[in-house]
Amino acid sequence: MAWFSCHVAAAPPRIAGVKAVPRSIMKFERDYVADLSDEGGPLKKGNLLDIRLLSGKSYEGLELSDVQRSKEATTFRGLSFKPGKGQPSKLSPNTLYELRVQDGGDFDVVSDPAAKAWVLLDRQKRDTIAAERLMDSGHKLWETPTAEEAQAAIKSYDDLFDKMKVEFPMLNFVRQETEYFIVYTDMPAGQIAGYTANLDSMYHQLCTLFNIPRDTNIWVGKCPVYCFVNKEHFIQFEARLLNNADTKNAQGLSHSAYDGKVMTTCYRGASPVFFAVVLVHETAHGFLHRIRSSGRIPPWMNEGLSEWIAQVVVSQSDHVQGRFSEALPILRSQGSLGGDFLDDSGRIESWQYGAAAVLTQFLISNDANAYRAMITAIKEGYTWQEALDVTYGLKPEELAAAFGRSIGVPGLRP
C-alpha cells in the first residue's frame, strides 16, 4: 500500500482516538458476498426485512419495494420500502449495519469502494467457515448470550462479591452499576464516578474502532470490576477467591474465561491518574476477548491496543510517552523490535509496551478499517501474519520497516 512508503519522521504519531468510518470490504471477505441478482436472493422485492442501523436504531418488517442497483450483480446503492406508519420509505446504505430477511438469512452491510456501492456479506456462510477454522486451534465463535444467561452471569459476579465481603469484613464495600459495567469496591463512593466514566469512554471508543453499534452489549451480562484501595487486599482476594497466588506485582489483572465471561481486578494505589490507566488497560483486554470469538490476539497487538486506548481515554497521562521514550534508544541501538516482539506466544517485555502502543497508533491512523478487519480476521482463525497480509498487504518484515521509518529508525527489523 502506497502510504507505507513514508519519509523518516522526526517524532512518532500522536496517540489519538478514532471517528466512525464505514466498514469497507477487505480481500478475505469477498468469499462471503451475496449474489443480489438471484430472484430468490436477499433483496428480492416484497421481502420483509429486519434492519439495524449503525446508530443502534432498529426496524422490523420493512417490505422491500425497490433496490437501486449498481452495475455488478453483487452491489447496490439504495433501498426503498413500502410506506408504513413510523417506518422509513428509504434508507441510505451508509446508515446500515445489518439486515435479516424474515424468510431466512442474516447479512452484514459493508461498502465496496471500488464499485462505489454496497454489498451484503452472508453471515451464516462466514460463521460456518470461521467456526471450522477456529476449531483447529481449539477456539470457538461467541454466541449472543440469552437474557437468562446474562442474568445468571450477573448473579455469579454478585455471588463473588458476597464472598468478598465475607472475606474482608473490615472493609466498607459498595456496588455501582452502569450500562455495561458493575464495579465492586471499597473506595469511597464519591471517588468511583470518574473511573466508571473512563470505562464507559473506553467502551464507546472501542465500539467506534470496531464498528460496533453503540447500544451493543458485548459482555456476558456486564463486565465486573473488583477494585480494592490497598494492594494487600487485592493480593489476598486473588489468592483466596480466584486461586491466583502470584499477581506478578501487577496493579491490575484481566481474567478471561472460555465461557466468555471476563473480569477486571485491581487496586487503586497512590496515583489516581495511573490507576485510571491501569483500569482502562486491563478492561480493554476483556473487550478484546469478547470480540467475535475466543481466538487469541498476539501479545504485541493485545498490549498495544490496551495501552493505546488507555492513553486515548486518560489523555492527561504521559505513560505511553514515557514508555516510548524508554523504548526508542533501544530500538535504535539494536535496530529491531526485540526479535521475539512480533511473536504469537509469551509476553512482551516492559520496554516494548510503548513501542506496541505507538505501532498500534501507526496502524490505526493509516487505515482504521484495515485494523478492525485485521483483528476480526485473527478472531476468525487466521494467523496474525495472514491477517496482516489480507488487510494491510504486508509481511512482518515490511511492517517493522515501515514503522521504523515513521519513528525515525530506518531499517528497523522485527
Secondary structure in CASP SS format (residue, H / E / C, confidence):
PFRMAT SS
TARGET T0000
AUTHOR 0000-0000-0000
METHOD secondary structure of the structure
MODEL  1
M C 1.00
A H 1.00
W H 1.00
F H 1.00
S C 1.00
C C 1.00
H C 1.00
V C 1.00
A C 1.00
A C 1.00
A C 1.00
P C 1.00
P C 1.00
R C 1.00
I C 1.00
A C 1.00
G C 1.00
V C 1.00
K C 1.00
A C 1.00
V C 1.00
P C 1.00
R C 1.00
S E 1.00
I C 1.00
M C 1.00
K H 1.00
F H 1.00
E H 1.00
R H 1.00
D H 1.00
Y H 1.00
V E 1.00
A C 1.00
D C 1.00
L C 1.00
S C 1.00
D C 1.00
E C 1.00
G C 1.00
G C 1.00
P C 1.00
L C 1.00
K C 1.00
K C 1.00
G C 1.00
N C 1.00
L E 1.00
L E 1.00
D E 1.00
I E 1.00
R E 1.00
L E 1.00
L C 1.00
S C 1.00
G C 1.00
K C 1.00
S E 1.00
Y E 1.00
E E 1.00
G E 1.00
L E 1.00
E E 1.00
L E 1.00
S E 1.00
D E 1.00
V E 1.00
Q E 1.00
R E 1.00
S C 1.00
K C 1.00
E C 1.00
A C 1.00
T C 1.00
T C 1.00
F E 1.00
R E 1.00
G E 1.00
L E 1.00
S E 1.00
F E 1.00
K C 1.00
P C 1.00
G E 1.00
K C 1.00
G C 1.00
Q E 1.00
P C 1.00
S C 1.00
K E 1.00
L E 1.00
S C 1.00
P H 1.00
N H 1.00
T H 1.00
L E 1.00
Y E 1.00
E E 1.00
L E 1.00
R E 1.00
V E 1.00
Q C 1.00
D C 1.00
G C 1.00
G C 1.00
D E 1.00
F E 1.00
D E 1.00
V E 1.00
V E 1.00
S E 1.00
D E 1.00
P C 1.00
A C 1.00
A C 1.00
K C 1.00
A E 1.00
W E 1.00
V E 1.00
L E 1.00
L E 1.00
D E 1.00
R H 1.00
Q H 1.00
K H 1.00
R H 1.00
D H 1.00
T H 1.00
I H 1.00
A H 1.00
A H 1.00
E H 1.00
R H 1.00
L H 1.00
M H 1.00
D C 1.00
S C 1.00
G C 1.00
H C 1.00
K C 1.00
L E 1.00
W C 1.00
E C 1.00
T C 1.00
P C 1.00
T C 1.00
A H 1.00
E H 1.00
E H 1.00
A H 1.00
Q H 1.00
A H 1.00
A H 1.00
I H 1.00
K H 1.00
S H 1.00
Y H 1.00
D H 1.00
D H 1.00
L H 1.00
F H 1.00
D H 1.00
K H 1.00
M H 1.00
K H 1.00
V H 1.00
E H 1.00
F C 1.00
P C 1.00
M C 1.00
L C 1.00
N C 1.00
F C 1.00
V E 1.00
R E 1.00
Q E 1.00
E E 1.00
T C 1.00
E C 1.00
Y C 1.00
F E 1.00
I E 1.00
V E 1.00
Y E 1.00
T E 1.00
D C 1.00
M C 1.00
P C 1.00
A H 1.00
G H 1.00
Q H 1.00
I H 1.00
A H 1.00
G H 1.00
Y H 1.00
T H 1.00
A H 1.00
N H 1.00
L H 1.00
D H 1.00
S H 1.00
M H 1.00
Y H 1.00
H H 1.00
Q H 1.00
L H 1.00
C H 1.00
T H 1.00
L H 1.00
F C 1.00
N C 1.00
I C 1.00
P C 1.00
R C 1.00
D C 1.00
T C 1.00
N C 1.00
I C 1.00
W C 1.00
V C 1.00
G C 1.00
K C 1.00
C E 1.00
P E 1.00
V E 1.00
Y E 1.00
C E 1.00
F E 1.00
V C 1.00
N C 1.00
K H 1.00
E H 1.00
H H 1.00
F H 1.00
I H 1.00
Q H 1.00
F H 1.00
E H 1.00
A H 1.00
R H 1.00
L H 1.00
L C 1.00
N C 1.00
N C 1.00
A C 1.00
D C 1.00
T C 1.00
K C 1.00
N C 1.00
A C 1.00
Q C 1.00
G E 1.00
L E 1.00
S E 1.00
H E 1.00
S E 1.00
A C 1.00
Y C 1.00
D C 1.00
G C 1.00
K C 1.00
V E 1.00
M E 1.00
T E 1.00
T E 1.00
C E 1.00
Y E 1.00
R C 1.00
G C 1.00
A C 1.00
S C 1.00
P H 1.00
V H 1.00
F H 1.00
F H 1.00
A H 1.00
V H 1.00
V H 1.00
L H 1.00
V H 1.00
H H 1.00
E H 1.00
T H 1.00
A H 1.00
H H 1.00
G H 1.00
F H 1.00
L H 1.00
H H 1.00
R H 1.00
I C 1.00
R C 1.00
S E 1.00
S C 1.00
G C 1.00
R C 1.00
I C 1.00
P C 1.00
P H 1.00
W H 1.00
M H 1.00
N H 1.00
E H 1.00
G H 1.00
L H 1.00
S H 1.00
E H 1.00
W H 1.00
I H 1.00
A H 1.00
Q H 1.00
V H 1.00
V H 1.00
V C 1.00
S C 1.00
Q C 1.00
S C 1.00
D C 1.00
H H 1.00
V H 1.00
Q H 1.00
G H 1.00
R H 1.00
F H 1.00
S H 1.00
E H 1.00
A H 1.00
L H 1.00
P H 1.00
I H 1.00
L H 1.00
R H 1.00
S H 1.00
Q H 1.00
G C 1.00
S E 1.00
L C 1.00
G C 1.00
G C 1.00
D C 1.00
F C 1.00
L C 1.00
D C 1.00
D C 1.00
S C 1.00
G C 1.00
R C 1.00
I C 1.00
E C 1.00
S C 1.00
W C 1.00
Q H 1.00
Y H 1.00
G H 1.00
A H 1.00
A H 1.00
A H 1.00
V H 1.00
L H 1.00
T H 1.00
Q H 1.00
F H 1.00
L H 1.00
I H 1.00
S H 1.00
N H 1.00
D C 1.00
A H 1.00
N H 1.00
A H 1.00
Y H 1.00
R H 1.00
A H 1.00
M H 1.00
I H 1.00
T H 1.00
A H 1.00
I H 1.00
K H 1.00
E C 1.00
G C 1.00
Y C 1.00
T C 1.00
W H 1.00
Q H 1.00
E H 1.00
A H 1.00
L H 1.00
D H 1.00
V H 1.00
T H 1.00
Y H 1.00
G C 1.00
L C 1.00
K C 1.00
P H 1.00
E H 1.00
E H 1.00
L H 1.00
A H 1.00
A H 1.00
A H 1.00
F H 1.00
G H 1.00
R H 1.00
S H 1.00
I C 1.00
G C 1.00
V C 1.00
P C 1.00
G C 1.00
L C 1.00
R E 1.00
P C 1.00
END
